[in-house]
Amino acid sequence: MRSENKKNRKWLKVTGIVLLVLIIGAGAYAFTVYKSLKNAVTTMHEPIDRKQSDKRQEPVSFKDKNPFTVLMLGVDERPGDRGRSDTMIVLAVNPNNKSVKMLSIPRDTRTEIVGKGKDDKINHAYAFGGVPMSMDTVENFLDIPIDYYMKVNMEGFKDIVDAVGGITVQNNLDFTQDKIHFAKGEINLNGTEALAFTRMRKQDPNGDFGRQGRQRQIIQGVIKEGASVSSLANFSDIFTALGKNVKTNLSFDDLIDIQKNYKDAGSNIQQMEIKETGTKIDKIYYGLVSAEEKQRVQSELKAQLEIQ
């Protein structure tokens, strides 16, 4: 049994959602799992037409274990409407200090929309110019290279949660959203409940910051369940849900290299937040980030990416 398990770990472990899930994957169980994952990633792979960032001198080399970034976009897509990226999370992955910095950017953050020539809410970049404009805008806002993206259709996110068998989160606020009651304490969520859990913000005294915390809990919950041995029986459902609802410019070979060289980083996820001041400009609500706060966040991310 031990030798069989050792052999199985040579392949990719069943995982859940988003880049972190794929980073954490360590080993695999059988050729059928490996093949199913490869097919899912092929479906997920969606390159974009975007020039090399001027904030990075050389392209990222996964074989050389270079630190890198991924912009995660949670998008509500509907027929005939591109939608907006209500969830924007930057992952800064460093295999040398074995950690991942996870920064949530509030959707109302006012900043320059690169390629549009005006200041607006940062989540409008996706509505104006899709993934490339979102990456360029976040890159300019944080003054760091944004190397890759991972776009998740939030309407289909519930399928991914259900595919891993549901998740467990720690809820610090008693509230009701979409006619679902969420009690304080440790609660178990299915896909529909998880989606409602991430969408609530008006009842939260911390507003969008509280919502971001719930989003991060959901992501980490899916990672935990998706990487567990018990998810093996559901690997077909997991990969089907991923293929239908996730797009990324990372290739299958990229993910193999990440699994090989970066897997230890996934065990140390450090959350970051941006402090903002809410205000109205021309009767529209925005979140304003001070120069000092922006510098603080940029410095922490640059240190994580080993950028001078």
Buried (B, 14 or more C-beta within 10 A) or exposed (E): EEEEEEEBEEBBBBBBBBBBBBBBBBBBBEEEBBEBBBBBBEBBBEEEEBEEBEBBEEEBEBEEBBBBBBBBBBBBBEEEEBBBBBBBBBBBBBBEEBBBBBBBBBBBBBBBBBEBEEEBBBBBBBBBBBBBBBBBBBBBBBBBBBBBBBBBBBBBBBBBBBBBBBBEBEBEBEBEBEEBEBEEEEBEBEBEBBBBBBBBBEEBEEBBBBBBBBBBBBBBBBBBBBBBEEBBEBBBBBBBBBBBBBBBBBBBEBBBBBBEBBBBBBEEBEBBBBBBEEEEEEEEEBBBBEEEBBEBBBEBBBBBBEBE
